[in-house]
Amino acid sequence: MSKKFNPKDRLNTENDIQSILNVVLQGYNLTSGIDKINVKDIWKQVMGSGVANYTLDVVLKKDVLYVALSSAVLREELSYGKDKIIKILNEELQKDLIREIILR
């Protein structure tokens, strides 16, 4: 059974800043919020400025990515490559976070 996170507990060993940040993020259950922000940034980066210009909103809820687009033609084109987009986004996020994309 894991012990409840207490930010006042000292770590017994020396750790790099990344390890410490990971402990704090997981302890306060902040990783899902960070993932939601990262997904928006990575969507723009991976899809490029052409798609980003037509993207109204990107929202991650659980393992589903909802993408609102202003172009019906672009939505149709992207729908053919959903599996590839999911794979690329998950690789950039370095974890299997997205299982499905819903284009609106």
C-alpha positions in Angstrom: 0.0 0.0 0.0 1.4 3.4 -1.0 1.9 6.1 1.5 -0.1 9.3 1.1 1.9 12.1 -0.5 3.1 14.7 1.9 5.1 17.7 0.5 6.9 18.2 3.8 8.4 14.7 3.7 12.1 14.9 2.7 13.5 12.7 0.0 16.1 10.4 1.4 18.5 10.6 -1.6 19.7 13.3 -3.9 17.6 13.7 -7.0 17.7 15.8 -10.1 15.0 18.5 -10.6 13.1 16.4 -13.1 12.6 13.6 -10.6 11.5 16.0 -7.9 9.0 17.7 -10.2 7.6 14.3 -11.2 7.1 13.4 -7.5 5.3 16.7 -6.8 3.1 16.5 -10.0 2.0 13.0 -9.2 1.6 13.7 -5.5 -0.8 16.6 -6.2 -2.4 14.8 -9.2 -1.4 17.5 -11.6 -0.2 15.3 -14.4 -3.6 15.3 -16.2 -3.7 19.1 -16.2 -0.2 19.3 -17.6 -1.1 16.7 -20.2 -4.1 18.8 -21.4 -1.8 21.8 -21.9 0.9 19.7 -23.6 -1.7 18.2 -26.0 -2.7 21.7 -27.3 0.9 22.7 -27.8 1.9 19.4 -29.5 -1.2 19.6 -31.8 -0.1 22.9 -33.2 3.5 21.7 -33.5 2.8 18.4 -35.1 0.0 19.4 -37.4 1.7 22.6 -38.6 0.5 26.2 -39.0 -1.9 25.3 -41.9 -4.0 23.0 -39.7 -3.5 25.2 -36.6 -5.0 28.2 -38.4 -8.3 26.2 -38.9 -8.2 24.7 -35.4 -10.7 26.4 -33.0 -10.1 24.3 -29.9 -8.3 21.2 -28.7 -9.6 19.5 -25.6 -8.4 16.3 -23.9 -11.0 14.4 -21.8 -9.8 11.2 -20.4 -8.3 9.4 -23.4 -10.3 11.2 -26.1 -9.0 14.2 -28.0 -11.7 16.6 -29.2 -10.6 18.9 -32.0 -12.9 21.7 -33.2 -12.1 22.7 -36.8 -13.5 25.6 -38.8 -13.2 23.8 -42.1 -15.4 20.9 -43.1 -13.0 19.9 -45.9 -10.0 19.8 -43.5 -12.1 17.8 -41.0 -12.9 15.2 -43.7 -9.2 15.0 -44.8 -8.0 14.5 -41.2 -10.6 11.9 -40.5 -8.8 9.5 -43.0 -5.6 9.7 -41.0 -6.9 9.5 -37.4 -4.8 6.5 -36.4 -1.6 8.0 -37.8 -2.3 11.3 -36.0 -2.9 9.5 -32.7 0.3 7.6 -33.1 2.3 10.7 -33.8 0.8 12.7 -31.0 1.4 9.9 -28.5 5.0 9.6 -29.6 5.5 13.3 -29.1 3.9 13.1 -25.7 6.1 10.1 -24.9 3.1 8.2 -23.5 -0.1 6.5 -24.7 -2.4 9.2 -23.7 -4.8 9.5 -26.6 -6.9 6.5 -27.7 -9.4 8.3 -30.0 -9.8 11.6 -31.8 -13.2 13.2 -32.5 -13.1 15.9 -35.1 -15.9 18.5 -34.8 
